[in-house]
């Protein structure tokens, strides 16, 4: 479990570097990726299938990205794009292609449908995550920044 | 040039730079509008799609201006998006005159990215980490690390030769699959599927997929469909590349797959 979490954070960080995320946000990108994967693992343990686990973790990722965006004063995309890579169905694409070429139509159909279901789950997670009004996050950001400004004085 | 046209040029240039580097449509649209308002433009129209910006100001006045920019889908540079976002906030707070804002924009444009060596290592690290994450053991992760770096160099070389990005996706996944299956055919005890899954993460269309979802569900259907097509075609290209390499191994390698 710890190894998995560490790998998720490292992978997210690596994609942050590839996409030129500002250096001061590296740690927060990694935290978001780790949280997303933690949610995915926990949902899986509770018996959720891949699509549902993807939905839940995409939702957590999106909400965390928006909170981080308010706190760090940085576009939410920065945290979302890097974090979402843990969920993108790369393995699904691979197995779908593999079984199609091997002529195993049963497994090809299963993997193909699963890939689309996972993509659908990610979609719903992101959409629900952005459905909450921006004003809530803005208020949170202001509350935090006012407090830190007060402490500095 | 009229003052209004200079302002329009600044606003559209900021928008162009945002769009090119991975900003969302609504952010680009909002930013252009805010910058125009910050410099006193009262009446304007802005229309942004994934690969173009159209804007006019002061339609009914003698100092009217209009501008069209074609913005090809490009490389993501989130540092620039963050910097431009900050710049537009500061412009709205009235921190810069028009000339100063143009200088700031030029500075954002030249913002350096991570150096090549860093990107090379990060590519390897990403592939290795994701290989481990998706069920690989340490040895698969190490091979994916090397393969990720190889893939990155391969992609850079192809990009320099102006090869279309779809061909890059196909050839890249052929390379990854061929190396992984080849190593396994040479007798190395590895789970070749996990190595491939880790290494193709560099090609997987995570960014256009995420962008497409957000655009479609905020009503920017045209932009959403452009990005969705980009994501689906890229995914299909990866599938074609993987499939081609697997087939070659199956037919000529005489392997029991």
Interface residues (C-beta under 8 A of the other chain):
Chain A: X3 X4 X7 X8 X10 X11 X13 X14 X15 X16 X17 X18 X19 X20 X21 X22 X25 X37 X73 X74 X75 X77 X78 X80 X81 X82 X84 X85 X86 X88 X90 X91 X93 X94 X95 X96 X97 X98 X100 X101 X102 X119 X122 X123 X126 X127 X130
Chain B: X22 X23 X24 X27 X76 X77 X78 X79 X80 X81 X82 X83 X85 X86 X113 X114 X118 X119 X122 X123 X125 X126 X129 X130 X132 X133 X134 X141 X193 X196 X197 X200 X201 X202 X204 X205 X206 X207 X209 X210 X213 X214 X217 X218 X235 X238 X239 X240 X242 X243 X246 X247 X250 X257
